[in-house]
Amino acid sequence: PKVTGDDLPSTLSPVILQDKLRDELGFDGVIVTDAMDMGAITKQFSNTEATIKAIQAGVDIILCPQGFVEAFDAVVKAVEKGEIEESRIDESVHRILKLKKK
């Protein structure tokens, strides 16, 4: 809270992932979550809500969502509804493919 001004876990925080990690520190690599079935996430957010918030915050790869199919479907729906820009998904794909090529 002293860094971001709120109680969001870092995994879901655009301030931490975008403002600090990417912008301030210049990190351009792949951001991977810790297991999304951890209590800090599951006690506050549903599986789908946490998955969408993580992607919106800047996460590229989500580990261990409580329900993979449910999380995947929620991401597809969020893109279709405009809650997540398709270009945001493309950014992650680009970073992941760049890492795989390396």
ZAMIRO-905129 format. One record per residue (C-alpha): residue number from 1; residue in three letters; x, y, z. Coordinates in steps of 0.5 Angstrom, whole numbers, m for minus. Example, Ala and Ser with C-alpha at 12.3 -4.5 7.8 and 13.67 -1.06 7.14 Angstrom:
! ZAMIRO-905129
+-----+------+-------+-------+-------+
: seq : type :    px :    py :    pz :
+-----+------+-------+-------+-------+
:   1 :  ALA :    25 :    m9 :    16 :
:   2 :  SER :    27 :    m2 :    14 :
+-----+------+-------+-------+-------+
//
This chain:
! ZAMIRO-905129
+-----+------+-------+-------+-------+
: seq : type :    px :    py :    pz :
+-----+------+-------+-------+-------+
:   1 :  PRO :     0 :     0 :     0 :
:   2 :  LYS :     6 :     5 :     1 :
:   3 :  VAL :     8 :     4 :    m6 :
:   4 :  THR :     1 :     4 :   m10 :
:   5 :  GLY :    m4 :     7 :    m5 :
:   6 :  ASP :    m8 :     1 :    m5 :
:   7 :  ASP :    m9 :    m6 :    m3 :
:   8 :  LEU :    m8 :   m10 :    m9 :
:   9 :  PRO :    m3 :   m16 :   m10 :
:  10 :  SER :     3 :   m14 :   m14 :
:  11 :  THR :     0 :   m19 :   m19 :
:  12 :  LEU :    m6 :   m15 :   m20 :
:  13 :  SER :    m3 :    m8 :   m20 :
:  14 :  PRO :    m2 :    m4 :   m26 :
:  15 :  VAL :     2 :     1 :   m22 :
:  16 :  ILE :     7 :    m4 :   m20 :
:  17 :  LEU :     7 :    m8 :   m27 :
:  18 :  GLN :     7 :    m2 :   m31 :
:  19 :  ASP :     9 :     4 :   m28 :
:  20 :  LYS :    14 :     1 :   m24 :
:  21 :  LEU :    17 :    m5 :   m27 :
:  22 :  ARG :    16 :    m3 :   m34 :
:  23 :  ASP :    16 :     4 :   m35 :
:  24 :  GLU :    21 :     6 :   m29 :
:  25 :  LEU :    25 :     0 :   m29 :
:  26 :  GLY :    25 :    m1 :   m36 :
:  27 :  PHE :    24 :    m8 :   m36 :
:  28 :  ASP :    21 :   m11 :   m43 :
:  29 :  GLY :    21 :   m18 :   m41 :
:  30 :  VAL :    16 :   m23 :   m40 :
:  31 :  ILE :    12 :   m22 :   m33 :
:  32 :  VAL :    10 :   m29 :   m30 :
:  33 :  THR :     5 :   m29 :   m24 :
:  34 :  ASP :     6 :   m34 :   m18 :
:  35 :  ALA :     1 :   m39 :   m17 :
:  36 :  MET :    m6 :   m36 :   m18 :
:  37 :  ASP :    m9 :   m41 :   m13 :
:  38 :  MET :    m5 :   m37 :    m7 :
:  39 :  GLY :    m9 :   m34 :    m2 :
:  40 :  ALA :    m8 :   m27 :    m3 :
:  41 :  ILE :   m11 :   m28 :    m9 :
:  42 :  THR :   m17 :   m33 :    m8 :
:  43 :  LYS :   m19 :   m30 :    m2 :
:  44 :  GLN :   m21 :   m23 :    m5 :
:  45 :  PHE :   m22 :   m25 :   m12 :
:  46 :  SER :   m26 :   m30 :   m16 :
:  47 :  ASN :   m22 :   m34 :   m21 :
:  48 :  THR :   m24 :   m30 :   m27 :
:  49 :  GLU :   m24 :   m23 :   m24 :
:  50 :  ALA :   m16 :   m25 :   m22 :
:  51 :  THR :   m15 :   m27 :   m29 :
:  52 :  ILE :   m17 :   m21 :   m32 :
:  53 :  LYS :   m14 :   m16 :   m27 :
:  54 :  ALA :    m8 :   m19 :   m28 :
:  55 :  ILE :    m8 :   m19 :   m36 :
:  56 :  GLN :   m10 :   m12 :   m35 :
:  57 :  ALA :    m5 :   m10 :   m30 :
:  58 :  GLY :     1 :   m13 :   m35 :
:  59 :  VAL :     2 :   m20 :   m34 :
:  60 :  ASP :     4 :   m24 :   m40 :
:  61 :  ILE :     3 :   m31 :   m37 :
:  62 :  ILE :    m1 :   m34 :   m31 :
:  63 :  LEU :     1 :   m40 :   m27 :
:  64 :  CYS :    m4 :   m44 :   m24 :
:  65 :  PRO :   m11 :   m41 :   m25 :
:  66 :  GLN :   m16 :   m44 :   m20 :
:  67 :  GLY :   m20 :   m47 :   m27 :
:  68 :  PHE :   m16 :   m46 :   m33 :
:  69 :  VAL :   m22 :   m47 :   m38 :
:  70 :  GLU :   m26 :   m42 :   m34 :
:  71 :  ALA :   m20 :   m37 :   m34 :
:  72 :  PHE :   m19 :   m38 :   m41 :
:  73 :  ASP :   m26 :   m37 :   m43 :
:  74 :  ALA :   m26 :   m31 :   m39 :
:  75 :  VAL :   m21 :   m28 :   m42 :
:  76 :  VAL :   m24 :   m29 :   m49 :
:  77 :  LYS :   m30 :   m26 :   m47 :
:  78 :  ALA :   m26 :   m20 :   m44 :
:  79 :  VAL :   m23 :   m19 :   m51 :
:  80 :  GLU :   m30 :   m19 :   m54 :
:  81 :  LYS :   m33 :   m14 :   m50 :
:  82 :  GLY :   m27 :    m9 :   m50 :
:  83 :  GLU :   m25 :   m10 :   m43 :
:  84 :  ILE :   m18 :   m13 :   m45 :
:  85 :  GLU :   m15 :   m10 :   m52 :
:  86 :  GLU :   m13 :   m15 :   m57 :
:  87 :  SER :    m7 :   m11 :   m58 :
:  88 :  ARG :    m6 :   m12 :   m50 :
:  89 :  ILE :    m6 :   m20 :   m52 :
:  90 :  ASP :    m1 :   m19 :   m58 :
:  91 :  GLU :     4 :   m15 :   m53 :
:  92 :  SER :     4 :   m21 :   m49 :
:  93 :  VAL :     5 :   m26 :   m55 :
:  94 :  HIS :    10 :   m22 :   m58 :
:  95 :  ARG :    14 :   m22 :   m51 :
:  96 :  ILE :    13 :   m29 :   m51 :
:  97 :  LEU :    15 :   m31 :   m58 :
:  98 :  LYS :    21 :   m27 :   m57 :
:  99 :  LEU :    23 :   m30 :   m51 :
: 100 :  LYS :    22 :   m37 :   m54 :
: 101 :  LYS :    27 :   m35 :   m60 :
: 102 :  LYS :    32 :   m33 :   m56 :
+-----+------+-------+-------+-------+
//
